[in-house]
Amino acid sequence: MKYYSTEHQWVQIDGDDAYVGVSRFIVDCLGDISYVELPKEGTDVIVGDDIGVIESITESEDVYSPISGTIIAVNHNLDDDPTILNDHCEDKKGWLCKLENIDLAELDDLMDEEAYERYVDKLGS
C-alpha cells in the first residue's frame, strides 16, 4: 500500500524500511523528466525535509520526505537515466530513496491512494 503527501511524494513500506518516490501527478505536471538530484545516503531526514529535485526541460520541483528516517539507499539508475520517472514514477523502477528507522505513526498524516486521487481531482477543479 502506498501513502501520499500533499506535496505529491509517495511512501511504500517494505518490512522495516520505506521506499519514497514522486507521484504520477507531479511528473505529468512537469513533463518529460530530464534530471534527478538524489539525496545522500546516510542522511537523517524528518517529514518535510528537502531530499532532492526533479527537473524537466522547462520546470523543476523540490522533493520532500513524506516520512522521517535515515536514507540507506538511492536509486542510482536515475543518475544514468532520469527519464525512467516518465514511465515508472510509481513502481519499483522509479523509487528515489529507501529509508530505515522510520516512524510508522507518521503514516497517519498521509493519504491512502483513494484519498490522494480525490485530493488531485480537487486541484484540477
PyMOL commands that set and color helices and strands:
alter all, ss='L'
color gray80, all
select helices_A, chain A and resi 24-30+77-80+84-88+104-109+113-124
alter helices_A, ss='H'
color red, helices_A
select strands_A, chain A and resi 2-4+9-14+17-22+33-37+44-45+50-56+60-64+69-74+97-100
alter strands_A, ss='S'
color yellow, strands_A
deselect
rebuild
show_as cartoon
